[in-house]
Amino acid sequence: MNNPIRVGHLRGIVMRAPDITDTADFYTKLWGLRIAQSEEGITYLGGTGSEPFIYGLKDSDTYGIEYIHFGMKNRSDMDALYAQVVANGASALGAPAVFDDLIGGYGFEVLDPDNRRLRFTTDLQMKDAEDVFAYPRKVSHVVLNTPDMEGLERWYQEVLGFKVSDYSADQMVFLRCSSDHHSIALVRAKYPAINHVAFELPDLDSYMRAIGRMKQQGQVPSWGPGRHGPGNNPFAYFVSPSGYVIEFTSELQQIDEATHQAQVWSRTDPDSMDRWMTAGPPTPAQRTVMAGRIDPGFPHLKKD
């Protein structure tokens, strides 16, 4: 397919873990999110942007991604994306319909080759965006570990219309579905897992103040502050109470489709991955936590 239908934008993500809803106070009192909706076993958290929620916490026996949430402009685009998904032989979990849950919307779900669930919605009840200093407004990007980086890269391009923005040597690929440099990035790894989720702050001052808010509460970055080469975005990584890596970022590069050309960034040149030279390379402990736990995917495979 020469011109595939393209996913509209990244809305957010729902994570699962044992008793993860008990950690909601961390996200509301420290990280800067707000409870949008909640019921037994699941809490949806909102940012200052217009999305009804950007991060979800779902209680489960397993660790991993419940689903990654993407938006489409309208039902016509949704139906066209579904037809493309089916034509490519992807594992759709049903035809487009109205979701019967707290968030709702019209759309469908599909499993990627790593058995990771992706949800696509339109017709959500959006909210008024707010300009709030030092509070996250949206999920900027989600980074995924995969044992088949090239295969998954092809799948996201051919089935969902993503485009390659850049590579980090032969270890990472940055994929976009909007003007943001990347909404999804893939990391070559031994098994499927979440690497990290990045939250966007309105500007550089907000980004630094958000780090300061965390430090005042005894939460120091596990890596950063620094500024990446690919995407040109500042980074500061923290570890959540459930052991997931979460990031503050801002000023992610905006892509001009007419002029942008993907490049391969070095992983041996220090200032290509940390342009400020403030963070240094990730420690072995940081690499371990970003490797994550093996994600059994969907449906969840309960371990003995």
C-alpha atoms as a printed R data frame, in Angstrom:
    type eleno elety resid chain resno       x       y      z
1   ATOM     1    CA   MET     A     1   0.000   0.000  0.000
2   ATOM     2    CA   ASN     A     2   1.689   3.181 -1.247
3   ATOM     3    CA   ASN     A     3  -0.218   5.742  0.805
4   ATOM     4    CA   PRO     A     4  -1.567   4.057  3.926
5   ATOM     5    CA   ILE     A     5  -4.180   5.689  6.124
6   ATOM     6    CA   ARG     A     6  -2.325   7.301  9.011
7   ATOM     7    CA   VAL     A     7  -3.170   7.128 12.697
8   ATOM     8    CA   GLY     A     8  -4.217  10.587 13.858
9   ATOM     9    CA   HIS     A     9  -2.398  11.127 17.165
10  ATOM    10    CA   LEU     A    10  -1.335   9.546 20.443
11  ATOM    11    CA   ARG     A    11  -3.906  10.057 23.207
12  ATOM    12    CA   GLY     A    12  -2.298   8.168 26.089
13  ATOM    13    CA   ILE     A    13  -1.774   4.771 27.656
14  ATOM    14    CA   VAL     A    14  -3.222   2.498 30.343
15  ATOM    15    CA   MET     A    15  -0.753   0.519 32.455
16  ATOM    16    CA   ARG     A    16  -1.495  -2.525 34.573
17  ATOM    17    CA   ALA     A    17   0.161  -3.941 37.693
18  ATOM    18    CA   PRO     A    18  -0.839  -5.479 41.032
19  ATOM    19    CA   ASP     A    19  -2.557  -2.815 43.187
20  ATOM    20    CA   ILE     A    20  -1.477  -0.050 40.789
21  ATOM    21    CA   THR     A    21  -4.566   2.033 41.580
22  ATOM    22    CA   ASP     A    22  -3.162   2.424 45.103
23  ATOM    23    CA   THR     A    23  -0.402   4.578 43.570
24  ATOM    24    CA   ALA     A    24  -2.798   7.260 42.267
25  ATOM    25    CA   ASP     A    25  -1.632   9.726 44.940
26  ATOM    26    CA   PHE     A    26   1.875   9.662 43.472
27  ATOM    27    CA   TYR     A    27   0.521  10.848 40.125
28  ATOM    28    CA   THR     A    28  -1.849  13.460 41.540
29  ATOM    29    CA   LYS     A    29   0.234  14.896 44.392
30  ATOM    30    CA   LEU     A    30   3.711  14.646 42.843
31  ATOM    31    CA   TRP     A    31   3.609  14.023 39.085
32  ATOM    32    CA   GLY     A    32   0.915  16.612 38.433
33  ATOM    33    CA   LEU     A    33  -2.011  14.662 36.949
34  ATOM    34    CA   ARG     A    34  -5.657  14.737 38.042
35  ATOM    35    CA   ILE     A    35  -8.204  11.962 38.467
36  ATOM    36    CA   ALA     A    36 -10.533  12.099 35.466
37  ATOM    37    CA   GLN     A    37 -12.616   8.937 36.028
38  ATOM    38    CA   SER     A    38 -12.400   6.067 38.453
39  ATOM    39    CA   GLU     A    39 -14.159   2.858 39.353
40  ATOM    40    CA   GLU     A    40 -13.188  -0.345 41.134
41  ATOM    41    CA   GLY     A    41  -9.895  -1.580 39.739
42  ATOM    42    CA   ILE     A    42  -9.133   1.274 37.328
43  ATOM    43    CA   THR     A    43  -8.264   4.968 37.559
44  ATOM    44    CA   TYR     A    44  -7.981   7.326 34.605
45  ATOM    45    CA   LEU     A    45  -5.710  10.353 35.020
46  ATOM    46    CA   GLY     A    46  -5.892  13.559 33.016
47  ATOM    47    CA   GLY     A    47  -3.402  16.275 32.133
48  ATOM    48    CA   THR     A    48  -3.966  19.947 31.422
49  ATOM    49    CA   GLY     A    49  -4.654  19.338 27.727
50  ATOM    50    CA   SER     A    50  -7.970  18.553 26.072
51  ATOM    51    CA   GLU     A    51  -7.804  14.742 26.224
52  ATOM    52    CA   PRO     A    52 -10.296  13.197 28.680
53  ATOM    53    CA   PHE     A    53  -7.444  11.118 30.113
54  ATOM    54    CA   ILE     A    54  -3.792  10.507 29.260
55  ATOM    55    CA   TYR     A    55  -2.658   7.820 31.714
56  ATOM    56    CA   GLY     A    56  -4.550   4.933 33.230
57  ATOM    57    CA   LEU     A    57  -3.885   2.627 36.174
58  ATOM    58    CA   LYS     A    58  -5.498  -0.833 36.043
59  ATOM    59    CA   ASP     A    59  -5.173  -3.432 38.778
60  ATOM    60    CA   SER     A    60  -3.990  -6.776 37.411
61  ATOM    61    CA   ASP     A    61  -2.078  -9.921 38.291
62  ATOM    62    CA   THR     A    62   0.453  -9.061 35.564
63  ATOM    63    CA   TYR     A    63   2.680  -6.095 34.720
64  ATOM    64    CA   GLY     A    64   2.581  -4.321 31.386
65  ATOM    65    CA   ILE     A    65   0.529  -2.268 28.961
66  ATOM    66    CA   GLU     A    66  -3.247  -2.628 29.140
67  ATOM    67    CA   TYR     A    67  -3.553  -0.629 25.919
68  ATOM    68    CA   ILE     A    68  -1.998   2.274 24.033
69  ATOM    69    CA   HIS     A    69  -4.640   4.824 23.065
70  ATOM    70    CA   PHE     A    70  -4.678   6.669 19.722
71  ATOM    71    CA   GLY     A    71  -7.129   9.155 18.239
72  ATOM    72    CA   MET     A    72  -8.660   9.522 14.797
73  ATOM    73    CA   LYS     A    73 -10.296  12.673 13.432
74  ATOM    74    CA   ASN     A    74 -13.715  11.223 12.596
75  ATOM    75    CA   ARG     A    75 -15.657   8.016 11.996
76  ATOM    76    CA   SER     A    76 -14.888   8.004  8.286
77  ATOM    77    CA   ASP     A    77 -11.138   7.956  8.990
78  ATOM    78    CA   MET     A    78 -11.702   5.337 11.695
79  ATOM    79    CA   ASP     A    79 -13.545   3.036  9.323
80  ATOM    80    CA   ALA     A    80 -10.851   3.523  6.665
81  ATOM    81    CA   LEU     A    81  -8.130   2.652  9.178
82  ATOM    82    CA   TYR     A    82 -10.034  -0.463 10.210
83  ATOM    83    CA   ALA     A    83 -10.344  -1.559  6.570
84  ATOM    84    CA   GLN     A    84  -6.587  -1.072  6.163
85  ATOM    85    CA   VAL     A    85  -5.843  -3.071  9.322
86  ATOM    86    CA   VAL     A    86  -8.016  -5.964  8.140
87  ATOM    87    CA   ALA     A    87  -6.565  -5.845  4.614
88  ATOM    88    CA   ASN     A    88  -3.082  -6.242  6.105
89  ATOM    89    CA   GLY     A    89  -4.154  -9.313  8.063
90  ATOM    90    CA   ALA     A    90  -3.662  -7.690 11.473
91  ATOM    91    CA   SER     A    91  -5.402  -9.080 14.548
92  ATOM    92    CA   ALA     A    92  -8.379  -6.761 14.998
93  ATOM    93    CA   LEU     A    93 -10.465  -7.465 18.095
94  ATOM    94    CA   GLY     A    94 -13.725  -6.454 16.438
95  ATOM    95    CA   ALA     A    95 -15.222  -3.976 13.999
96  ATOM    96    CA   PRO     A    96 -15.571  -0.269 14.902
97  ATOM    97    CA   ALA     A    97 -18.261   0.290 17.524
98  ATOM    98    CA   VAL     A    98 -19.007   2.391 20.612
99  ATOM    99    CA   PHE     A    99 -16.904   1.391 23.628
100 ATOM   100    CA   ASP     A   100 -18.969   0.582 26.713
101 ATOM   101    CA   ASP     A   101 -16.688   1.915 29.453
102 ATOM   102    CA   LEU     A   102 -16.029   5.125 31.400
103 ATOM   103    CA   ILE     A   103 -14.205   6.767 28.474
104 ATOM   104    CA   GLY     A   104 -16.417   5.610 25.605
105 ATOM   105    CA   GLY     A   105 -15.946   6.829 22.053
106 ATOM   106    CA   TYR     A   106 -16.265   5.056 18.715
107 ATOM   107    CA   GLY     A   107 -13.466   2.865 17.466
108 ATOM   108    CA   PHE     A   108 -11.774  -0.507 17.544
109 ATOM   109    CA   GLU     A   109  -8.783  -2.386 18.932
110 ATOM   110    CA   VAL     A   110  -5.992  -4.369 17.339
111 ATOM   111    CA   LEU     A   111  -3.051  -6.451 18.564
112 ATOM   112    CA   ASP     A   112   0.412  -5.628 17.274
113 ATOM   113    CA   PRO     A   113   2.917  -8.443 16.519
114 ATOM   114    CA   ASP     A   114   4.120  -8.380 20.150
115 ATOM   115    CA   ASN     A   115   0.527  -9.100 21.292
116 ATOM   116    CA   ARG     A   116   0.235  -5.513 22.527
117 ATOM   117    CA   ARG     A   117  -3.274  -4.035 22.495
118 ATOM   118    CA   LEU     A   118  -3.836  -0.739 20.679
119 ATOM   119    CA   ARG     A   119  -7.095   1.200 20.924
120 ATOM   120    CA   PHE     A   120  -8.289   3.790 18.398
121 ATOM   121    CA   THR     A   121 -11.107   6.194 19.256
122 ATOM   122    CA   THR     A   122 -13.019   9.180 17.960
123 ATOM   123    CA   ASP     A   123 -16.091  11.045 19.242
124 ATOM   124    CA   LEU     A   124 -14.728  11.331 22.782
125 ATOM   125    CA   GLN     A   125 -16.012  13.933 25.211
126 ATOM   126    CA   MET     A   126 -13.058  16.316 25.136
127 ATOM   127    CA   LYS     A   127 -12.396  18.927 27.809
128 ATOM   128    CA   ASP     A   128 -11.181  22.512 27.782
129 ATOM   129    CA   ALA     A   129  -7.394  22.733 27.746
130 ATOM   130    CA   GLU     A   130  -5.719  24.741 30.497
131 ATOM   131    CA   ASP     A   131  -2.453  26.658 30.551
132 ATOM   132    CA   VAL     A   132  -0.994  25.449 33.845
133 ATOM   133    CA   PHE     A   133   2.656  26.046 34.679
134 ATOM   134    CA   ALA     A   134   4.777  22.961 35.390
135 ATOM   135    CA   TYR     A   135   1.990  20.378 34.989
136 ATOM   136    CA   PRO     A   136   1.906  17.714 32.229
137 ATOM   137    CA   ARG     A   137  -0.492  18.458 29.411
138 ATOM   138    CA   LYS     A   138  -0.258  15.242 27.372
139 ATOM   139    CA   VAL     A   139   1.621  12.010 26.830
140 ATOM   140    CA   SER     A   140   4.381  12.949 24.415
141 ATOM   141    CA   HIS     A   141   5.525   9.473 23.437
142 ATOM   142    CA   VAL     A   142   5.635   5.817 24.418
143 ATOM   143    CA   VAL     A   143   8.808   3.747 23.998
144 ATOM   144    CA   LEU     A   144   8.481  -0.002 23.523
145 ATOM   145    CA   ASN     A   145  11.017  -2.801 23.895
146 ATOM   146    CA   THR     A   146  10.715  -5.506 21.248
147 ATOM   147    CA   PRO     A   147  12.665  -8.602 20.176
148 ATOM   148    CA   ASP     A   148  11.847  -7.855 16.507
149 ATOM   149    CA   MET     A   149  12.526  -4.160 15.955
150 ATOM   150    CA   GLU     A   150  12.593  -4.333 12.145
151 ATOM   151    CA   GLY     A   151   9.416  -6.412 11.951
152 ATOM   152    CA   LEU     A   152   7.519  -4.142 14.329
153 ATOM   153    CA   GLU     A   153   8.819  -1.058 12.499
154 ATOM   154    CA   ARG     A   154   7.400  -2.394  9.225
155 ATOM   155    CA   TRP     A   155   4.097  -3.277 10.878
156 ATOM   156    CA   TYR     A   156   3.569   0.213 12.347
157 ATOM   157    CA   GLN     A   157   4.354   1.739  8.952
158 ATOM   158    CA   GLU     A   158   2.342  -0.586  6.726
159 ATOM   159    CA   VAL     A   159  -0.655  -1.258  8.984
160 ATOM   160    CA   LEU     A   160  -0.982   2.068 10.823
161 ATOM   161    CA   GLY     A   161   0.741   4.557  8.518
162 ATOM   162    CA   PHE     A   162   3.547   5.643 10.863
163 ATOM   163    CA   LYS     A   163   6.672   7.232  9.367
164 ATOM   164    CA   VAL     A   164  10.300   6.947 10.463
165 ATOM   165    CA   SER     A   165  11.743  10.160 11.883
166 ATOM   166    CA   ASP     A   166  15.215   8.963 12.951
167 ATOM   167    CA   TYR     A   167  17.282   6.012 14.136
168 ATOM   168    CA   SER     A   168  19.592   5.670 17.113
169 ATOM   169    CA   ALA     A   169  22.285   3.507 15.508
170 ATOM   170    CA   ASP     A   170  20.696   0.091 14.963
171 ATOM   171    CA   GLN     A   171  19.170  -0.008 18.444
172 ATOM   172    CA   MET     A   172  16.178   2.361 18.223
173 ATOM   173    CA   VAL     A   173  13.736   3.708 15.664
174 ATOM   174    CA   PHE     A   174  11.568   6.799 16.212
175 ATOM   175    CA   LEU     A   175   8.123   6.694 14.577
176 ATOM   176    CA   ARG     A   176   5.645   9.536 14.082
177 ATOM   177    CA   CYS     A   177   1.936   9.698 13.315
178 ATOM   178    CA   SER     A   178   1.604  13.484 13.724
179 ATOM   179    CA   SER     A   179   3.966  16.449 13.550
180 ATOM   180    CA   ASP     A   180   5.622  15.291 16.790
181 ATOM   181    CA   HIS     A   181   9.045  13.763 16.067
182 ATOM   182    CA   HIS     A   182   7.900  10.511 17.629
183 ATOM   183    CA   SER     A   183   4.794   9.183 19.291
184 ATOM   184    CA   ILE     A   184   6.151   5.636 19.369
185 ATOM   185    CA   ALA     A   185   9.788   4.548 19.576
186 ATOM   186    CA   LEU     A   186  11.023   0.980 19.391
187 ATOM   187    CA   VAL     A   187  14.064  -0.401 21.203
188 ATOM   188    CA   ARG     A   188  15.820  -3.636 20.261
189 ATOM   189    CA   ALA     A   189  15.461  -5.926 23.275
190 ATOM   190    CA   LYS     A   190  15.257  -9.550 24.390
191 ATOM   191    CA   TYR     A   191  11.500  -9.497 25.085
192 ATOM   192    CA   PRO     A   192   8.419  -7.253 24.727
193 ATOM   193    CA   ALA     A   193   8.080  -4.706 27.535
194 ATOM   194    CA   ILE     A   194   7.368  -1.075 28.217
195 ATOM   195    CA   ASN     A   195  10.548   1.005 28.176
196 ATOM   196    CA   HIS     A   196   9.082   4.323 29.315
197 ATOM   197    CA   VAL     A   197   6.252   6.822 28.917
198 ATOM   198    CA   ALA     A   198   7.038  10.530 28.438
199 ATOM   199    CA   PHE     A   199   4.822  13.378 29.620
200 ATOM   200    CA   GLU     A   200   5.016  16.762 27.916
201 ATOM   201    CA   LEU     A   201   5.379  20.004 29.874
202 ATOM   202    CA   PRO     A   202   4.394  23.303 28.211
203 ATOM   203    CA   ASP     A   203   7.912  24.764 27.992
204 ATOM   204    CA   LEU     A   204  11.449  24.465 29.315
205 ATOM   205    CA   ASP     A   205  10.768  26.450 32.493
206 ATOM   206    CA   SER     A   206   7.767  24.224 33.264
207 ATOM   207    CA   TYR     A   207   9.922  21.166 32.648
208 ATOM   208    CA   MET     A   208  12.578  22.346 35.128
209 ATOM   209    CA   ARG     A   209   9.999  23.380 37.713
210 ATOM   210    CA   ALA     A   210   8.297  19.980 37.459
211 ATOM   211    CA   ILE     A   211  11.649  18.338 38.214
212 ATOM   212    CA   GLY     A   212  11.987  20.723 41.145
213 ATOM   213    CA   ARG     A   213   8.537  19.784 42.440
214 ATOM   214    CA   MET     A   214   9.534  16.131 42.427
215 ATOM   215    CA   LYS     A   215  12.844  16.849 44.177
216 ATOM   216    CA   GLN     A   216  11.055  18.822 46.888
217 ATOM   217    CA   GLN     A   217   9.094  15.627 47.572
218 ATOM   218    CA   GLY     A   218  12.232  13.499 47.758
219 ATOM   219    CA   GLN     A   219  11.932  12.139 44.203
220 ATOM   220    CA   VAL     A   220  15.123  12.669 42.212
221 ATOM   221    CA   PRO     A   221  15.572  11.789 38.514
222 ATOM   222    CA   SER     A   222  17.010   8.343 37.850
223 ATOM   223    CA   TRP     A   223  18.539   9.826 34.658
224 ATOM   224    CA   GLY     A   224  18.746  13.490 33.643
225 ATOM   225    CA   PRO     A   225  18.161  16.319 33.230
226 ATOM   226    CA   GLY     A   226  19.630  16.182 29.735
227 ATOM   227    CA   ARG     A   227  18.685  16.807 26.112
228 ATOM   228    CA   HIS     A   228  18.420  14.061 23.507
229 ATOM   229    CA   GLY     A   229  19.749  14.297 19.956
230 ATOM   230    CA   PRO     A   230  16.901  12.490 18.172
231 ATOM   231    CA   GLY     A   231  13.823  14.630 18.788
232 ATOM   232    CA   ASN     A   232  15.899  17.424 20.392
233 ATOM   233    CA   ASN     A   233  13.834  17.121 23.566
234 ATOM   234    CA   PRO     A   234  14.965  17.588 27.168
235 ATOM   235    CA   PHE     A   235  14.581  14.527 29.380
236 ATOM   236    CA   ALA     A   236  14.353  13.671 33.053
237 ATOM   237    CA   TYR     A   237  13.450  10.088 33.946
238 ATOM   238    CA   PHE     A   238  11.909   8.879 37.191
239 ATOM   239    CA   VAL     A   239  10.746   5.473 38.424
240 ATOM   240    CA   SER     A   240   7.103   5.140 39.456
241 ATOM   241    CA   PRO     A   241   5.949   3.249 42.588
242 ATOM   242    CA   SER     A   242   5.075   0.267 40.372
243 ATOM   243    CA   GLY     A   243   8.558   0.223 38.844
244 ATOM   244    CA   TYR     A   244   7.722   1.832 35.499
245 ATOM   245    CA   VAL     A   245   9.981   4.487 33.987
246 ATOM   246    CA   ILE     A   246   8.231   7.812 33.371
247 ATOM   247    CA   GLU     A   247   9.732  10.930 31.848
248 ATOM   248    CA   PHE     A   248   9.258  14.686 31.893
249 ATOM   249    CA   THR     A   249   9.957  16.281 28.519
250 ATOM   250    CA   SER     A   250   9.176  19.390 26.474
251 ATOM   251    CA   GLU     A   251   9.910  21.060 23.145
252 ATOM   252    CA   LEU     A   252   9.866  17.831 21.128
253 ATOM   253    CA   GLN     A   253  10.963  18.511 17.558
254 ATOM   254    CA   GLN     A   254   8.119  19.265 15.143
255 ATOM   255    CA   ILE     A   255   8.502  17.602 11.758
256 ATOM   256    CA   ASP     A   256   8.122  19.420  8.443
257 ATOM   257    CA   GLU     A   257   6.935  16.615  6.179
258 ATOM   258    CA   ALA     A   258   8.158  18.436  3.070
259 ATOM   259    CA   THR     A   259  11.771  18.709  4.199
260 ATOM   260    CA   HIS     A   260  12.508  16.176  6.940
261 ATOM   261    CA   GLN     A   261  14.905  13.341  6.213
262 ATOM   262    CA   ALA     A   262  15.552  10.574  8.708
263 ATOM   263    CA   GLN     A   263  19.116  10.224  9.928
264 ATOM   264    CA   VAL     A   264  21.052   7.682 11.957
265 ATOM   265    CA   TRP     A   265  22.306   9.106 15.256
266 ATOM   266    CA   SER     A   266  25.462   7.717 16.829
267 ATOM   267    CA   ARG     A   267  25.321   5.921 20.176
268 ATOM   268    CA   THR     A   268  29.074   6.242 20.721
269 ATOM   269    CA   ASP     A   269  29.277  10.038 20.345
270 ATOM   270    CA   PRO     A   270  28.265  11.258 23.838
271 ATOM   271    CA   ASP     A   271  26.651  14.534 22.792
272 ATOM   272    CA   SER     A   272  24.399  12.877 20.213
273 ATOM   273    CA   MET     A   273  22.330  11.311 23.004
274 ATOM   274    CA   ASP     A   274  22.883  14.038 25.634
275 ATOM   275    CA   ARG     A   275  23.390  17.331 23.828
276 ATOM   276    CA   TRP     A   276  23.768  19.339 27.030
277 ATOM   277    CA   MET     A   277  26.313  16.808 28.379
278 ATOM   278    CA   THR     A   278  24.626  17.079 31.774
279 ATOM   279    CA   ALA     A   279  23.153  13.609 32.258
280 ATOM   280    CA   GLY     A   280  25.866  11.270 31.057
281 ATOM   281    CA   PRO     A   281  25.037   7.759 29.870
282 ATOM   282    CA   PRO     A   282  22.340   5.767 31.679
283 ATOM   283    CA   THR     A   283  23.642   3.687 34.560
284 ATOM   284    CA   PRO     A   284  23.378  -0.129 34.514
285 ATOM   285    CA   ALA     A   285  20.506   0.206 36.998
286 ATOM   286    CA   GLN     A   286  18.724   2.647 34.673
287 ATOM   287    CA   ARG     A   287  19.157   0.313 31.717
288 ATOM   288    CA   THR     A   288  17.764  -2.554 33.785
289 ATOM   289    CA   VAL     A   289  14.632  -0.702 34.824
290 ATOM   290    CA   MET     A   290  14.075   0.494 31.241
291 ATOM   291    CA   ALA     A   291  14.352  -3.124 30.061
292 ATOM   292    CA   GLY     A   292  11.189  -3.685 32.094
293 ATOM   293    CA   ARG     A   293   9.397  -6.881 32.988
294 ATOM   294    CA   ILE     A   294   8.292  -9.299 30.269
295 ATOM   295    CA   ASP     A   295   4.854  -8.173 29.108
296 ATOM   296    CA   PRO     A   296   2.601 -11.197 28.446
297 ATOM   297    CA   GLY     A   297   0.426  -9.050 26.222
298 ATOM   298    CA   PHE     A   298  -3.287  -9.433 25.615
299 ATOM   299    CA   PRO     A   299  -5.139 -11.377 26.831
300 ATOM   300    CA   HIS     A   300  -3.105 -11.377 30.005
301 ATOM   301    CA   LEU     A   301  -1.307 -14.624 30.657
302 ATOM   302    CA   LYS     A   302  -1.547 -15.244 34.366
303 ATOM   303    CA   LYS     A   303   1.687 -16.698 35.685
304 ATOM   304    CA   ASP     A   304   1.748 -19.577 38.175
